[in-house]
Amino acid sequence: MPIDPDKALGAVLPAAAWSWADKDVILYHLGLGAGVPATDPAELAYTYEPHLKVLPTFGVQPAFPMLAGIMAVDGLSFNLMSLLHGEQEIELAGPLPTAATSSTTGRVAAIYDKGKAALVVVEATTTDGAGATLCVNRFSLFLRGEGGFGGDPGPAAAPEGPPAREPDHVVETATLPQQALLYRLSGDPNPIHADPELARAAGFERPILHGLCSYGIVARAAVDTVLGGDVAAVARYSARFAGVVLPGETIVTALWDEGDRIVLSATDKDRGTPVITNAVIVKR
């Protein structure tokens, strides 16, 4: 049986180290489209060392080397091409540093049987060189064709719909035709974001933008508008990936300021399709 929750649930993934410096932060920000216009002080805060700040979604990057260990978990055998990134949540202890040496540990926190698919939640905790927690990520991985093993179906979905009023802010972010090629340099080299043949084999007309790139773009829209550029004001950010973006298309982010939290949703302007739903930023 490919999925055996009795074996896989609670499995610990080997710790993985990852170091970064200001150039890695800048590259990540450029991969989200920062730097336009290049001389804008608000853009230079993401792209120039003297006053560099770090978007909270950069915290997903240190977890990627650890995630590779999921393929070796006993009881969790699956075809990598069947994997879809369903949801992402990050909790931050505070603002992320512009340079650090970190270690990330992970565990299989939940496995749900969705009938035609399995949903696997991997919780990843990233600490700095002194052992202090920087952030905790929860990756919800949707494994197509791996359900039906008789497991727990999981809690019923509780959609986080937008408030019944017009959004407080609407932000349009145009992506570059080469956006996925740039973003993948920050640590997510999945070939469906670069190789046309493999993208078609996975069911896409051409290489798609990384879901986590859209995740970062939407978070930046909230930081720059509702939070006035204060990256430290984000305590938690969760979102569901509802659709794909083709590089070169425009992401439209709607934001509702609800006091202690921000409700977000994003659509693809070119095709009128959802990109991110059930998204909430909890303020610090």
RAUR-V99874 format. One record per backbone hydrogen bond with DSSP energy under -1.0 kcal/mol. CO is the residue of the C=O (numbers start at 1). NH is the residue of the N-H. Records with the same first field share a line. If there is no record, write none. Layout:
BEGIN
CO->NH, NH
END
This chain:
BEGIN
2->77
4->7, 8
5->9
8->11
11->108
13->106
16->104
18->102
20->100
21->24, 25
22->26
23->27
24->28
25->29
26->30
27->31
29->32, 34
30->33
37->40
40->44
41->45
43->46
44->48
45->53
49->52
55->58
56->59
57->60
58->61
61->64
63->67
66->69
67->70
68->71
69->72
70->73
73->76
75->4
79->82
80->83
82->144
84->142
86->241
87->140
88->239
89->138
90->237
91->136
100->20
102->18
103->127
104->16
105->125
106->13
107->109, 123
108->10
110->121
112->119
114->116
116->145
117->114
118->143
119->112
120->141
121->109, 110
122->139
123->107
124->137
125->105
126->134, 135
127->103
128->131
132->128
134->93
135->126
136->91
137->124
138->89
139->122
140->86, 87
141->120
142->84
143->118, 146
152->113
159->161
163->165
169->255
171->253
173->251
176->179
178->182
179->183
180->184
182->185
183->186
184->187
190->193
191->194, 195
192->208
195->199
196->200
197->201
198->202
199->204
200->203
210->214
211->215
212->216
213->217
214->218
215->219
216->220
217->221
218->222
219->223
220->224
221->225
222->227
223->229
227->230
229->231
230->233
231->234
233->284
235->92
236->282
237->90
238->280
239->88
240->277
245->209
246->249
249->175
250->269
251->173
252->267
253->171
254->265
255->168, 169
256->263
258->260
260->283
261->258
262->281
263->256
264->279
265->254
266->275, 276
267->252
268->272
273->268
275->242, 243
276->266
277->240
279->264
280->238
281->262
282->235, 236
END
